[in-house]
Amino acid sequence: MAEQVEHLIALDEHPRINVRVLPYSSSVTTGLQGAFILASAPGMPDMVYLESITMSQITADSGPVREVKSRYEMLHNEALPRRASLQLIGEMAEKWTN
């Protein structure tokens, strides 16, 4: 487990990756039912990839894209700030290596 959290810390060094921790105290469960990816590119419609235990889907339909963006914002607003998230992850890695 320590190697996995150390990998998360390393991933945050990538310019397009921002690791954030959703604290246990958060009541938001949006996005915890399955993975999702929001994608955008110049000249292309925004798209969303949705994944659950039984299926996956990619869509550019504005309704689902708007809904996922809204849910992402809810998660983002509840998450710890980047620096606090990395500090917590580092503390957990240290606990698991001792």
C-alpha positions in Angstrom: 0.0 0.0 0.0 2.9 2.4 0.8 4.1 2.0 -2.8 0.7 2.9 -4.2 0.4 6.1 -2.2 4.0 7.1 -3.0 3.0 6.6 -6.7 0.0 9.0 -6.2 2.5 11.6 -4.8 4.7 11.1 -7.9 1.7 11.4 -10.3 0.9 14.8 -8.8 4.1 16.1 -10.3 2.6 15.7 -13.8 1.4 19.0 -15.1 -2.1 17.6 -16.0 -2.7 15.6 -12.8 -3.9 17.0 -9.5 -4.3 14.5 -6.7 -7.0 15.5 -4.2 -8.3 13.5 -1.1 -11.9 13.4 -0.3 -12.1 13.2 3.5 -14.1 10.6 5.3 -16.1 13.4 6.9 -17.5 14.4 3.5 -21.1 13.5 2.8 -20.6 13.6 -1.0 -20.8 10.2 -2.6 -21.0 11.4 -6.2 -18.5 9.6 -8.4 -18.0 6.8 -5.9 -20.2 4.5 -7.8 -17.7 4.2 -10.7 -14.9 5.9 -12.5 -15.4 8.8 -14.8 -13.2 11.0 -17.0 -14.0 14.4 -18.4 -12.2 15.2 -21.7 -12.0 18.4 -23.7 -9.9 19.5 -26.6 -9.8 22.5 -28.9 -12.3 22.1 -31.7 -13.9 19.1 -30.2 -17.1 18.7 -28.1 -16.6 17.9 -24.4 -16.8 14.2 -23.7 -17.3 12.0 -20.7 -16.2 8.4 -20.1 -18.4 6.6 -17.5 -17.5 3.2 -16.0 -19.4 1.0 -13.7 -19.0 -2.6 -12.5 -21.1 -3.9 -15.5 -20.5 -1.5 -18.3 -18.6 1.6 -19.7 -19.7 4.3 -22.0 -18.3 7.3 -23.9 -20.6 10.2 -24.8 -20.5 13.7 -26.1 -24.2 14.2 -25.4 -24.5 17.5 -23.6 -26.9 16.3 -20.9 -24.7 13.6 -19.4 -21.6 15.7 -19.9 -23.2 18.6 -18.0 -24.3 16.3 -15.2 -20.8 14.7 -14.8 -19.2 18.2 -14.8 -21.7 19.2 -12.0 -20.9 16.1 -10.0 -17.2 16.6 -10.5 -17.5 20.2 -9.1 -19.3 18.8 -6.1 -16.4 16.4 -5.4 -13.8 19.0 -6.1 -15.4 21.4 -3.7 -15.4 18.8 -0.9 -11.9 17.6 -1.4 -8.9 18.7 0.6 -6.7 21.3 -1.1 -3.8 19.9 -3.1 -1.1 20.6 -0.6 -3.2 19.2 2.3 -4.0 16.1 0.2 -0.4 15.4 -0.6 0.6 15.9 3.1 -2.1 13.5 4.2 -1.0 10.9 1.6 2.6 11.3 2.6 1.7 10.8 6.3 -0.2 7.6 5.4 2.8 6.3 3.3 5.0 6.9 6.3 2.7 5.0 8.7 2.6 2.0 6.3 6.3 1.9 5.9 7.0 1.8 9.6 
